[in-house]
Amino acid sequence: MNNPYKIINELIYEYNLNTKEAIDIENLIKKMNIRLVIADLPLGVLGACKVEGLKRMIVVSSNVYNEEQKRFTLAHELGHILIHRGTHYFSKEDFNIIYTNKQKEDEADRFAVELLLPKSSIITIINENDVSFELIKQIAQRYKMSLTATAIRVAELISENIIIIYHKNNFIKWWYKSNGDIFFYEKYEGINLTRIEQEKNIPSRKVELNLWLSEDEDLYSCYEETIYFNKLNEYITLVQII
Ligand SMILES: [Zn+2]
């Protein structure tokens, strides 16, 4: 059974997890009798796991300092253990990692997102509040997740029309669009972001709809908001069409 939702619901029930706040993932792993080890892993590898009979182990790289990254790595590896049980992620020489396939990686990532940002709790929050980076920051803090991961999760679950665009040097690194009912013409594919990047941080403001939407629909209002990541010289922009 590869259904992460079913596995997570069982975990919530069995370990009485409170999905209204960040779950204590390390404690959960401990309660599940999974050994947790911090060790040096090859560069670029954040975590690994191993299942051998009844013995289960998760390894987190000693290079992972950031709590959000550690939580995600733990949840991802827990996903591998619970979804792909019996699969070995190490070869016989313990730290010689065999890379798994893309599908398994996607499933482990999905498991991690579902566990760390539980759907029903996040939907409740976004239904009760106006969406902005301030709200996304609050959710990120409450669930101990990164702003970016939280922004994507909100866009994934919201029924309004929003787009999250991650950009740098007038180049879109990635974007994520919600399932809102407006058909967004993909104008933002070739959009000029210099206008935004010159301003760095932009509080939410109403802008001309045709800056973001090719169709001129008088029915809608358009809002944009940007956070500038100083260290990375990168930007995340939230566009809302209401
Ligand atoms: Zn993995």
Residues whose N, C-alpha, C, O or C-beta is under 5 A from the ligand:
A	BS01	ZN	E105 A108
